[in-house]
Amino acid sequence: MIDTKYQSKGNGEVAMKKLIERIKEDIQHRVIYISFEPENVWAKRLYEKLGFDEDGRVIDGEVVYKLEY
């Protein structure tokens, strides 16, 4: 989560890119799953920009996206 005063400055994207690279270092896993509230259009845009695709599931009211690598 990024504090409101630091949002819309690219910090979330930089953090997510670093996190994705760290996860990819673990060669045992080939998919990253993430979920967010459907009305969060900013999260949707960010995750799609990073290569995530909709998984087709909704869990506890949150849309599930996945990144296969």
C-alpha positions as CSV (number, residue, x, y, z in Angstrom):
1,M,0.0,0.0,0.0
2,I,1.2,3.5,-0.9
3,D,0.3,6.4,1.4
4,T,-2.1,8.9,-0.3
5,K,0.5,11.7,-0.4
6,Y,2.8,9.4,-2.4
7,Q,0.3,8.0,-4.9
8,S,0.2,8.8,-8.6
9,K,4.0,9.3,-8.6
10,G,5.0,5.9,-10.0
11,N,6.0,4.5,-6.6
12,G,3.5,1.6,-6.8
13,E,4.7,0.6,-10.2
14,V,8.4,0.6,-9.2
15,A,7.6,-1.4,-6.1
16,M,5.6,-4.0,-8.0
17,K,8.3,-4.4,-10.7
18,K,10.9,-5.1,-8.0
19,L,8.5,-7.5,-6.2
20,I,7.8,-9.4,-9.5
21,E,11.5,-9.7,-10.2
22,R,12.1,-11.1,-6.7
23,I,9.3,-13.6,-7.1
24,K,10.6,-14.7,-10.5
25,E,13.9,-15.6,-8.9
26,D,12.1,-18.6,-7.3
27,I,12.2,-21.0,-10.2
28,Q,9.7,-23.3,-8.5
29,H,6.8,-21.0,-9.3
30,R,5.6,-19.9,-12.7
31,V,2.5,-17.8,-11.8
32,I,1.8,-14.8,-9.6
33,Y,-1.8,-14.2,-8.4
34,I,-3.1,-10.9,-7.1
35,S,-6.5,-9.7,-6.2
36,F,-8.2,-6.3,-5.8
37,E,-11.6,-4.7,-5.4
38,P,-13.4,-4.4,-8.8
39,E,-14.0,-0.7,-8.4
40,N,-10.2,0.0,-8.0
41,V,-9.6,1.1,-11.6
42,W,-6.1,2.3,-10.7
43,A,-5.0,-1.1,-9.5
44,K,-6.6,-2.7,-12.6
45,R,-4.6,-0.4,-14.9
46,L,-1.4,-0.9,-13.0
47,Y,-1.6,-4.7,-13.0
48,E,-2.6,-4.9,-16.6
49,K,0.3,-2.6,-17.5
50,L,2.6,-5.0,-15.7
51,G,1.3,-8.0,-17.7
52,F,-1.4,-9.4,-15.4
53,D,-4.5,-10.9,-17.0
54,E,-7.9,-11.5,-15.5
55,D,-8.1,-15.0,-14.0
56,G,-11.9,-15.3,-14.3
57,R,-12.4,-15.7,-10.5
58,V,-13.8,-13.5,-7.8
59,I,-12.8,-14.4,-4.3
60,D,-14.3,-12.6,-1.3
61,G,-15.5,-9.8,-3.7
62,E,-12.1,-9.3,-5.2
63,V,-11.2,-9.8,-8.9
64,V,-8.3,-12.3,-9.3
65,Y,-5.5,-11.5,-11.8
66,K,-2.5,-13.6,-12.7
67,L,0.9,-13.2,-14.3
68,E,2.4,-16.3,-16.0
69,Y,6.1,-16.2,-16.7
